[in-house]
Amino acid sequence: MTITLSDEARQYIALLDEETGVAATDCLVDDDEDRLTFVVPPGTMGQAIGPGGKHVKTLEERLGKHIELVEGADTPEDFVANALAPAAVYNVTISNGDTTVAYAEVDHDDRGVAIGTEGRNIAIARRLAKRHFDIDEIELT
């Protein structure tokens, strides 16, 4: 699936690459612009975060924005689970019908983490799942 990036998103990806050596595959600029969400290639999460979170902290200070990282995945099920992290996701099932829905089985104690304040976390997971795997909806079970 082809992802279209704005000039602003490409600039943020270049800054992430400069700081971490990891070239993100996607960047979402939150509407209120206080949060950036990067999708990094599978297996590069540790390098992107840096020792003790050093890279993320440096970028947050430099940009004045909260930085979120999501590890990319080869399958839609793994991607949805990664997008909902740090919530404990036990299983993801994809249902294809008129719409494509990902049903994510989330630990009861982590539902609030998966949803986030004012639904921000799940909204970002939904946007990313749509962009990367054409998933129309994510529902927590």
C-alpha positions, 0 to 999 in steps of 0.5 A: 500500500502506498503512503503519501507523506506531507512535506512536514512529515518528511521533514520530521522523518529526516530529523528522526533518521538524523538523530537515530539512524532509523528511517521511519516509514510513516509519520503522523502529525497529530491534529493539535500538533503536540504529538508525532507518531513514527512507524519504524521498520520491524526490528529497529525499535530499540535503535530508534528509542536509544539507550534509556530513551535518549533519542526520543527524549532528545527529539521531544526537547528539540521539537517541543512535541511528544514522540510516539514510536510504532514498530512496523510489521509484515502482517496486519495482525502484528501491526495492529498489536504493535499500534496498540502497544504498550497495551497487552494484546493477546490476539488480533483477528481480521474480519473482511466483509463490507468493511475490514475490521481488526478485533484486538483482544486486549488485557482487561487492565490495559483497555484504558492504555489501548484507548488512551486519553480522549481516545487518542491512542486507538484513534492513531492506531486506527489511522495507521492501520488504515494507511498501512493495511486498509483496515477500516476499524479496530475494535477491542474485545 
